[in-house]
């Protein structure tokens, strides 16, 4: 799970708004919470992902579908 969280974080850092657009399109139900956690900082985002496994996988799948993550 930690390796997936790191991949998500790295994709957002690398692709910025393109990654957020992919998350919004593919994991809309968690977009607002993810964005708020991101804006609160690295540890807040990591903690949020760790406590929301379904969101973690939804975001991972959305980024992967957009070709932004392996």
C-alpha positions, 0 to 999 in steps of 0.5 A: 500500500505504501508503494502505491501511495508513493507512486500516486504522490510522485505522479501528482508532483510530476504531472500536476494539474494533468494528474488532478484532472485524471483523478477528477475524471476517474475518481470523482467521489474522492477528488475533493477530499484528496485535493484538500489533503494534498493542500494540507501537505505531504504527511496529511496527504499520506495519512489520508491515503493510508486511512482510505484504502478504497480512495487509494486504489481509485486514485491509482486506477484513475492515474494508471488509466490516464497513463500517468503511472505504471 
